[in-house]
Amino acid sequence: NLVVITGRNLTVSRSFPIINAVSTNNPNSEALAGQLIASRKTIGNLPSFIAPFFPDGSMFITSWENLSIYWQEGAHRRRIVEEPEYNRVSTYSSSNDAYVVEDYGFGCLIEGITAAEPAPAP
């Protein structure tokens, strides 16, 4: 039950060169193949998850059971402000949260991943 956690830039840089290199000889089947590649969210046959603010060029392989969210009890702050100048009521909310890897021995972080340059055309 492993999962690959990555940032959006790594996922996009992996998929779109394949889609863009597809031949235009048969546009219908090529468009369908491009849609299939873009919709398939796996890396190395492992399901992938795009995490916001994940470092570019990195991926972390672990299981969901190895990840936890901790929050500080009683530290949730909320403020409701009426803002008639904008014709709205705003809600400001914050809490102290932490995302934790429970066992570093059950995960693999790969950093410094870059896309290879395409080979020059002969």
One Martini backbone bead per residue (centre of mass of N, CA, C, O) as a GRO file, in nm:
protein
  122
    1ASN     BB    1   0.058   0.062   0.022
    2LEU     BB    2   0.199   0.261  -0.161
    3VAL     BB    3   0.314   0.608  -0.202
    4VAL     BB    4   0.352   0.902  -0.406
    5ILE     BB    5   0.503   1.205  -0.314
    6THR     BB    6   0.448   1.519  -0.486
    7GLY     BB    7   0.488   1.767  -0.695
    8ARG     BB    8   0.362   1.932  -0.969
    9ASN     BB    9   0.622   1.973  -1.143
   10LEU     BB   10   0.708   1.675  -1.170
   11THR     BB   11   0.449   1.567  -1.303
   12VAL     BB   12   0.446   1.756  -1.549
   13SER     BB   13   0.741   1.699  -1.656
   14ARG     BB   14   0.671   1.391  -1.710
   15SER     BB   15   0.409   1.410  -1.909
   16PHE     BB   16   0.423   1.637  -2.139
   17PRO     BB   17   0.651   1.534  -2.326
   18ILE     BB   18   0.491   1.289  -2.417
   19ILE     BB   19   0.246   1.438  -2.534
   20ASN     BB   20   0.410   1.637  -2.729
   21ALA     BB   21   0.555   1.383  -2.895
   22VAL     BB   22   0.317   1.318  -3.041
   23SER     BB   23   0.184   1.230  -3.318
   24THR     BB   24  -0.011   1.361  -3.616
   25ASN     BB   25  -0.120   1.119  -3.791
   26ASN     BB   26  -0.333   1.035  -3.539
   27PRO     BB   27  -0.515   1.244  -3.358
   28ASN     BB   28  -0.725   1.076  -3.202
   29SER     BB   29  -0.538   0.861  -3.068
   30GLU     BB   30  -0.334   1.068  -2.953
   31ALA     BB   31  -0.529   1.222  -2.772
   32LEU     BB   32  -0.612   0.977  -2.605
   33ALA     BB   33  -0.328   0.911  -2.499
   34GLY     BB   34  -0.283   1.183  -2.357
   35GLN     BB   35  -0.524   1.155  -2.161
   36LEU     BB   36  -0.427   0.894  -2.029
   37ILE     BB   37  -0.160   1.000  -1.915
   38ALA     BB   38  -0.281   1.243  -1.749
   39SER     BB   39  -0.491   1.060  -1.574
   40ARG     BB   40  -0.256   0.893  -1.477
   41LYS     BB   41  -0.168   0.855  -1.120
   42THR     BB   42   0.139   0.729  -1.173
   43ILE     BB   43   0.451   0.594  -1.025
   44GLY     BB   44   0.571   0.303  -1.079
   45ASN     BB   45   0.276   0.177  -1.009
   46LEU     BB   46   0.216   0.409  -0.809
   47PRO     BB   47   0.042   0.601  -0.635
   48SER     BB   48  -0.026   0.950  -0.660
   49PHE     BB   49   0.052   1.264  -0.481
   50ILE     BB   50  -0.024   1.606  -0.475
   51ALA     BB   51   0.159   1.834  -0.289
   52PRO     BB   52   0.157   2.115  -0.140
   53PHE     BB   53   0.474   2.258  -0.116
   54PHE     BB   54   0.651   2.065  -0.250
   55PRO     BB   55   0.947   1.998  -0.344
   56ASP     BB   56   1.124   2.033  -0.608
   57GLY     BB   57   1.249   1.735  -0.731
   58SER     BB   58   1.060   1.550  -0.539
   59MET     BB   59   1.014   1.233  -0.356
   60PHE     BB   60   0.781   1.031  -0.154
   61ILE     BB   61   0.798   0.700  -0.015
   62THR     BB   62   0.499   0.555   0.125
   63SER     BB   63   0.250   0.538   0.363
   64TRP     BB   64  -0.036   0.652   0.505
   65GLU     BB   65   0.025   0.523   0.793
   66ASN     BB   66   0.304   0.706   0.821
   67LEU     BB   67   0.102   0.944   0.841
   68SER     BB   68   0.043   1.257   1.024
   69ILE     BB   69  -0.182   1.460   1.226
   70TYR     BB   70  -0.124   1.741   1.428
   71TRP     BB   71  -0.288   1.912   1.707
   72GLN     BB   72  -0.366   2.181   1.907
   73GLU     BB   73  -0.532   2.208   2.178
   74GLY     BB   74  -0.697   2.518   2.198
   75ALA     BB   75  -0.562   2.670   1.915
   76HIS     BB   76  -0.815   2.764   1.786
   77ARG     BB   77  -0.878   3.037   1.563
   78ARG     BB   78  -1.157   3.279   1.550
   79ARG     BB   79  -1.282   3.533   1.315
   80ILE     BB   80  -1.551   3.765   1.279
   81VAL     BB   81  -1.598   4.000   1.005
   82GLU     BB   82  -1.750   4.292   0.926
   83GLU     BB   83  -1.763   4.416   0.568
   84PRO     BB   84  -1.937   4.667   0.424
   85GLU     BB   85  -1.740   4.780   0.200
   86TYR     BB   86  -1.768   4.465   0.061
   87ASN     BB   87  -2.025   4.304   0.122
   88ARG     BB   88  -1.920   4.128   0.391
   89VAL     BB   89  -1.820   3.824   0.563
   90SER     BB   90  -1.542   3.737   0.757
   91THR     BB   91  -1.329   3.445   0.801
   92TYR     BB   92  -1.092   3.375   1.054
   93SER     BB   93  -0.854   3.096   1.052
   94SER     BB   94  -0.657   2.908   1.303
   95SER     BB   95  -0.390   2.658   1.350
   96ASN     BB   96  -0.193   2.406   1.507
   97ASP     BB   97  -0.012   2.222   1.271
   98ALA     BB   98   0.116   1.881   1.196
   99TYR     BB   99   0.331   1.699   0.982
  100VAL     BB  100   0.403   1.343   1.010
  101VAL     BB  101   0.669   1.117   1.018
  102GLU     BB  102   0.690   0.831   1.196
  103ASP     BB  103   0.885   0.643   0.990
  104TYR     BB  104   1.184   0.680   0.824
  105GLY     BB  105   1.234   0.368   0.750
  106PHE     BB  106   0.938   0.382   0.574
  107GLY     BB  107   1.105   0.572   0.373
  108CYS     BB  108   1.161   0.766   0.056
  109LEU     BB  109   1.384   1.019  -0.040
  110ILE     BB  110   1.388   1.207  -0.347
  111GLU     BB  111   1.634   1.417  -0.488
  112GLY     BB  112   1.713   1.600  -0.776
  113ILE     BB  113   1.500   1.593  -0.998
  114THR     BB  114   1.537   1.577  -1.355
  115ALA     BB  115   1.497   1.652  -1.675
  116ALA     BB  116   1.575   1.536  -1.968
  117GLU     BB  117   1.718   1.594  -2.252
  118PRO     BB  118   1.659   1.580  -2.563
  119ALA     BB  119   1.743   1.434  -2.837
  120PRO     BB  120   1.877   1.504  -3.116
  121ALA     BB  121   1.805   1.535  -3.429
  122PRO     BB  122   1.927   1.372  -3.722
   0.00000   0.00000   0.00000
